[in-house]
Amino acid sequence: MKILEVKNLGFTYENYEKPVLNGVSFSLQAGEVLGISGSNGSGKTTLCYCLCGIIPHCLSGKMDGKVFIKGTDSGQVSLHQLTSDVGIVLQDPGIQILMPTVEDEIAFGLENQRVPREKMKEIVNETLDLVGITPLRGENPNNLSGGQKQLAALASVLALNPSLLIFDESLSMLDEMASQRILFVMKKLKDRGKTLVIVDHTSRGRGLYDKIFLLGRAKLTGTNKMTKENEITLSPG
C-alpha cells in the first residue's frame, strides 16, 4: 500500500524570491524507511513540513505540486485530520511539548480525539512501555534530558497511531547514548511495519534505511529529482 506520494512538490516562503524546494517527486510504500540527508539550508525541514501538513496549513508561502497521504491530498483536509495518519518529531522537542507531565502530554492528542478514558489509559501505558519511558510518566518534560524529551515527544505522536512518522533531525542534538535509544525505538517501529522518514545528517540511522535521499544544491540542475535508485541527489532549486 502506498502511504506517501509526493508529486512535483515545490515551495517558496513568503517574501523569498527563490524556491526552497522545486520539483520533488517520490513515493513510499507501507513499512519503508527513507533517510534524508543534506547540508544546512538545503530544504530538509521544509520538506518535512510539507509532508506532515504544516505547509500549507500553518506557514505562508507558495506551494506547488501535491502531497498525498494514503491517497488523500494533504492540502484538502485539515491539519487535525492529518494527525491521524502522519506525525512529526521536531529537532527541538520542547517546541511541541505543552503539558505539565509526560503522561499528560501523551494523553493530550487522545483527549482531542475524544478517546474514551479507559481506552486512553491503555494507550498511554502501551506507548510509555514501547518507548521505554514508563518511569518518567509523572515527570515535568522541562526537567528531562534532551534524549528523554525526544522520547516523550515521540510517545505523544505514537499514541495517535499514525501510518507515517517523520523525524526532523531528531538525532542531531543528542549524545551517542541518547541517539542509540532513539534508534532502538525507530527499529522497533520499523519491525512493526511503520513507514518512517528520517532526516539525519549524522548517518547514525543509516542501517535502518531502505532508501537514502541526499538533498543538496546541485551545480548542473535547477530541479529536485527522486529516482527509483536507493541513493540519489536532490537539488533545492
Summary of the structure (lengths in Angstrom):
residues: 237
radius of gyration: 17.4
end to end distance: 30.5
largest distance: 57.9
contacts: 782
relative contact order: 0.21
helix: 37%
strand: 26%
